[in-house]
Amino acid sequence: MSSSDPASGTPRPEVPFVVIPDTPSVLVTVTDEALHEVAHGMGTIETTVTPGIYRIEQRFAGAVATRFVEVGGEAFTERLPLPRVPAPVPVRRTATTHDEHRAAALRWSRESTHRTGAPSLMVLLRNLRRASRLDPYALQLTAESGAAVDGGEVGWRVDEQQGWSAWSGPLAPGGYRLRLRKPSGEGLPLAQALWVSEGWTTLVFVSNGPRGAQPQHATVEMAPLGTGWSPVDEELGLAREAALSGLRQGIDLISDQQLFPMLDSQRVDPFLGVVGAHAMLLDHKPDLRRLDEVVRRLAPHLPGHPDVAALCTLTDGPPARVASPPMLAASCRLLIEADAADPGVIEDGSPAEDAAERLVGRGVWTTWLEQERWPGTLGSRGGPVPRGTAGARPLASDVVGRVQAYVQEIADLEGRAVADVLHDVPRDELCRRTGLPHRPVERAIEGLRGTGAG
């Protein structure tokens, strides 16, 4: 960059300009007084600039921080504190860490609040800001059948003064669901996938905001059974938050400097490797050979884990067969794509198929509608409206009807017969376009052909 002194017309000298963020995955943008971009990149910025006023913007894990600096005639170096990141996990150097919440996480990840034995699952619901009203029993844990496994309110430990509520206990390996005990503000009965692995404790940190518990913004970690949560490596914790923020937005927001330790974390926290693998896939040219290495290292630590099975669909290994929904929505999408090409990747009639058919776009985690919502969920006196109430209809039609409506719409727009559309758009393509596994698409096609539509 070069410019001239407006008084003399002579070029002004350039000086070294260095900006060093507190952690490598911070996205830094530098603009000059005219708002022209001078430099942009992840991590440390090194360039030269002419003396003047500059604006430095940091972006990290959904947080933004801006400052203005004046550069004189000498070399300029600025160290930037981490933006005030709100995080469900009480990691230090974030805006929402509290010592009492850290103590609760340390204790209840090693002790059970429900039944006896080392907990294989812990859920910590905590206020990110003290002014929020905490409903300590807002969350419910269930088996894949929908039956509660948390013992109800007596299974939870609560400290309303400190603003946290915890559940922990020994559960058999397999799939589980995290629900709001009462319907969400939209009245939607949503379920969120959880998985418990043999020899590990799954740790779920949920923030509580002005509108209550926010499981869709949770952070999930894993720790060897009996060792509990370990907040020692803050850089890995910050890397996780950066990677999850990238997955929420669908863009690569983590530097290689933080990504590679995540990919090699299988002995400390294998789920961190799963998150890192998906973060790596956000690159416009992901290294599939490295992905294959990551999956092979993860597989022995997480046998049967549906998120690992989803990553296996991108490697040369044996085809996955999944009955439980994976925790990450990105994993669920991989399984749906694989099931379209190889029917049976998602087992027919399984909880995984049910979740895939009713998937809701709600952030990072696999979340689905357990049953159709009917409008007017409260009667005139605040009671529930029976399902048979005249005029009530589901928020969304059944998945078979959705596919049939999509095909019919194509036929109407193009002035063609439905049979011709079905001939030109194969099942695999319909699965891809509708984001559904093979079975409901096949039922829709059979129904359209059986009625002789179009």
Solvent accessible surface area in square Angstrom, and as a share of the most:
residue,aa,sasa,rsa
1,M,101,0.45
2,S,92,0.59
3,S,36,0.23
4,S,60,0.39
5,D,49,0.25
6,P,131,0.82
7,A,100,0.78
8,S,73,0.47
9,G,50,0.48
10,T,76,0.44
11,P,104,0.66
12,R,82,0.30
13,P,95,0.60
14,E,69,0.31
15,V,8,0.05
16,P,70,0.44
17,F,0,0.00
18,V,32,0.18
19,V,0,0.00
20,I,41,0.21
21,P,14,0.09
22,D,62,0.32
23,T,3,0.02
24,P,27,0.17
25,S,3,0.02
26,V,0,0.00
27,L,39,0.19
28,V,0,0.00
29,T,24,0.14
30,V,0,0.00
31,T,16,0.09
32,D,24,0.12
33,E,122,0.55
34,A,63,0.49
35,L,131,0.65
36,H,119,0.53
37,E,111,0.50
38,V,33,0.19
39,A,15,0.12
40,H,99,0.44
41,G,19,0.18
42,M,61,0.27
43,G,8,0.08
44,T,69,0.40
45,I,13,0.07
46,E,135,0.61
47,T,45,0.26
48,T,59,0.34
49,V,0,0.00
50,T,1,0.00
51,P,30,0.19
52,G,16,0.15
53,I,67,0.34
54,Y,5,0.02
55,R,66,0.24
56,I,1,0.01
57,E,22,0.10
58,Q,7,0.03
59,R,118,0.43
60,F,4,0.02
61,A,17,0.14
62,G,63,0.61
63,A,11,0.08
64,V,77,0.44
65,A,33,0.25
66,T,63,0.37
67,R,84,0.31
68,F,139,0.58
69,V,16,0.09
70,E,130,0.58
71,V,3,0.02
72,G,41,0.40
73,G,60,0.57
74,E,144,0.65
75,A,73,0.57
76,F,33,0.14
77,T,83,0.48
78,E,37,0.17
79,R,173,0.63
80,L,5,0.02
81,P,81,0.51
82,L,21,0.11
83,P,4,0.02
84,R,185,0.68
85,V,1,0.00
86,P,59,0.37
87,A,0,0.00
88,P,10,0.06
89,V,1,0.00
90,P,0,0.00
91,V,10,0.06
92,R,103,0.37
93,R,90,0.33
94,T,13,0.08
95,A,30,0.23
96,T,2,0.01
97,T,38,0.22
98,H,35,0.16
99,D,94,0.49
100,E,40,0.18
101,H,3,0.01
102,R,24,0.09
103,A,58,0.45
104,A,5,0.04
105,A,0,0.00
106,L,60,0.30
107,R,128,0.47
108,W,17,0.06
109,S,0,0.00
110,R,103,0.38
111,E,79,0.35
112,S,24,0.16
113,T,7,0.04
114,H,34,0.15
115,R,141,0.51
116,T,121,0.70
117,G,50,0.48
118,A,45,0.35
119,P,0,0.00
120,S,10,0.07
121,L,0,0.00
122,M,0,0.00
123,V,0,0.00
124,L,0,0.00
125,L,0,0.00
126,R,0,0.00
127,N,11,0.06
128,L,25,0.12
129,R,151,0.55
130,R,156,0.57
131,A,106,0.82
132,S,20,0.13
133,R,195,0.71
134,L,17,0.08
135,D,45,0.23
136,P,14,0.09
137,Y,64,0.24
138,A,14,0.11
139,L,0,0.00
140,Q,34,0.15
141,L,0,0.00
142,T,0,0.00
143,A,27,0.21
144,E,42,0.19
145,S,99,0.64
146,G,20,0.19
147,A,59,0.46
148,A,56,0.43
149,V,31,0.18
150,D,0,0.00
151,G,36,0.35
152,G,23,0.22
153,E,95,0.42
154,V,126,0.72
155,G,1,0.01
156,W,9,0.03
157,R,97,0.35
158,V,48,0.28
159,D,40,0.21
160,E,117,0.52
161,Q,173,0.77
162,Q,71,0.31
163,G,4,0.04
164,W,22,0.08
165,S,0,0.00
166,A,0,0.00
167,W,0,0.00
168,S,0,0.00
169,G,1,0.01
170,P,41,0.26
171,L,18,0.09
172,A,69,0.54
173,P,74,0.46
174,G,15,0.14
175,G,11,0.11
176,Y,22,0.08
177,R,27,0.10
178,L,2,0.01
179,R,50,0.18
180,L,50,0.25
181,R,72,0.26
182,K,146,0.62
183,P,96,0.60
184,S,15,0.10
185,G,90,0.86
186,E,89,0.40
187,G,15,0.15
188,L,25,0.12
189,P,32,0.20
190,L,24,0.12
191,A,1,0.01
192,Q,8,0.04
193,A,2,0.02
194,L,3,0.01
195,W,29,0.10
196,V,1,0.00
197,S,5,0.03
198,E,123,0.55
199,G,39,0.37
200,W,24,0.08
201,T,0,0.00
202,T,0,0.00
203,L,1,0.00
204,V,0,0.00
205,F,0,0.00
206,V,0,0.00
207,S,3,0.02
208,N,1,0.01
209,G,8,0.07
210,P,130,0.82
211,R,236,0.86
212,G,20,0.19
213,A,14,0.10
214,Q,46,0.21
215,P,13,0.08
216,Q,27,0.12
217,H,72,0.32
218,A,0,0.00
219,T,0,0.00
220,V,4,0.02
221,E,14,0.06
222,M,6,0.03
223,A,7,0.06
224,P,50,0.31
225,L,79,0.39
226,G,42,0.41
227,T,71,0.41
228,G,1,0.01
229,W,4,0.01
230,S,71,0.46
231,P,29,0.18
232,V,129,0.74
233,D,77,0.40
234,E,41,0.18
235,E,68,0.30
236,L,30,0.15
237,G,9,0.09
238,L,0,0.00
239,A,1,0.00
240,R,13,0.05
241,E,7,0.03
242,A,1,0.00
243,A,1,0.01
244,L,1,0.00
245,S,4,0.03
246,G,1,0.01
247,L,24,0.12
248,R,85,0.31
249,Q,99,0.44
250,G,48,0.46
251,I,85,0.43
252,D,58,0.30
253,L,28,0.14
254,I,9,0.04
255,S,17,0.11
256,D,86,0.44
257,Q,134,0.59
258,Q,9,0.04
259,L,12,0.06
260,F,83,0.34
261,P,64,0.40
262,M,0,0.00
263,L,1,0.01
264,D,77,0.40
265,S,5,0.03
266,Q,11,0.05
267,R,178,0.65
268,V,97,0.56
269,D,7,0.04
270,P,0,0.00
271,F,0,0.00
272,L,2,0.01
273,G,0,0.00
274,V,0,0.00
275,V,1,0.00
276,G,0,0.00
277,A,0,0.00
278,H,6,0.03
279,A,2,0.02
280,M,13,0.06
281,L,41,0.21
282,L,53,0.26
283,D,52,0.27
284,H,163,0.73
285,K,160,0.68
286,P,44,0.28
287,D,76,0.39
288,L,94,0.47
289,R,195,0.71
290,R,66,0.24
291,L,0,0.00
292,D,41,0.21
293,E,63,0.28
294,V,0,0.00
295,V,5,0.03
296,R,149,0.54
297,R,80,0.29
298,L,1,0.00
299,A,41,0.32
300,P,99,0.62
301,H,51,0.23
302,L,1,0.01
303,P,90,0.57
304,G,66,0.63
305,H,2,0.01
306,P,3,0.02
307,D,0,0.00
308,V,7,0.04
309,A,19,0.15
310,A,0,0.00
311,L,0,0.00
312,C,33,0.20
313,T,41,0.24
314,L,65,0.32
315,T,25,0.15
316,D,149,0.77
317,G,39,0.38
318,P,114,0.72
319,P,89,0.56
320,A,11,0.08
321,R,121,0.44
322,V,7,0.04
323,A,41,0.32
324,S,14,0.09
325,P,6,0.04
326,P,1,0.01
327,M,0,0.00
328,L,1,0.00
329,A,8,0.06
330,A,18,0.14
331,S,0,0.00
332,C,2,0.01
333,R,121,0.44
334,L,25,0.12
335,L,1,0.01
336,I,9,0.05
337,E,105,0.47
338,A,20,0.16
339,D,0,0.00
340,A,7,0.06
341,A,78,0.60
342,D,53,0.27
343,P,55,0.34
344,G,18,0.17
345,V,3,0.02
346,I,3,0.01
347,E,74,0.33
348,D,77,0.40
349,G,58,0.56
350,S,11,0.07
351,P,40,0.25
352,A,3,0.03
353,E,7,0.03
354,D,50,0.26
355,A,0,0.00
356,A,1,0.01
357,E,21,0.09
358,R,71,0.26
359,L,55,0.27
360,V,43,0.25
361,G,89,0.86
362,R,56,0.21
363,G,40,0.39
364,V,6,0.03
365,W,3,0.01
366,T,0,0.00
367,T,3,0.02
368,W,0,0.00
369,L,16,0.08
370,E,41,0.18
371,Q,95,0.42
372,E,31,0.14
373,R,59,0.21
374,W,59,0.21
375,P,73,0.46
376,G,49,0.47
377,T,63,0.36
378,L,125,0.62
379,G,27,0.26
380,S,127,0.82
381,R,236,0.86
382,G,45,0.44
383,G,31,0.30
384,P,120,0.76
385,V,44,0.25
386,P,97,0.61
387,R,119,0.43
388,G,74,0.71
389,T,56,0.32
390,A,99,0.77
391,G,81,0.78
392,A,25,0.19
393,R,164,0.60
394,P,46,0.29
395,L,94,0.47
396,A,41,0.31
397,S,63,0.41
398,D,82,0.43
399,V,15,0.09
400,V,28,0.16
401,G,20,0.19
402,R,95,0.35
403,V,0,0.00
404,Q,48,0.21
405,A,62,0.48
406,Y,67,0.26
407,V,0,0.00
408,Q,64,0.28
409,E,99,0.44
410,I,22,0.11
411,A,2,0.02
412,D,98,0.51
413,L,143,0.71
414,E,98,0.44
415,G,70,0.68
416,R,84,0.31
417,A,33,0.25
418,V,1,0.01
419,A,63,0.49
420,D,72,0.37
421,V,0,0.00
422,L,9,0.05
423,H,154,0.69
424,D,81,0.42
425,V,13,0.07
426,P,77,0.49
427,R,61,0.22
428,D,61,0.31
429,E,43,0.19
430,L,0,0.00
431,C,0,0.00
432,R,156,0.57
433,R,108,0.40
434,T,32,0.18
435,G,38,0.36
436,L,1,0.01
437,P,1,0.01
438,H,11,0.05
439,R,80,0.29
440,P,0,0.00
441,V,0,0.00
442,E,52,0.24
443,R,93,0.34
444,A,0,0.00
445,I,15,0.08
446,E,119,0.53
447,G,26,0.25
448,L,13,0.06
449,R,153,0.56
450,G,69,0.66
451,T,109,0.63
452,G,60,0.58
453,A,27,0.21
454,G,77,0.74
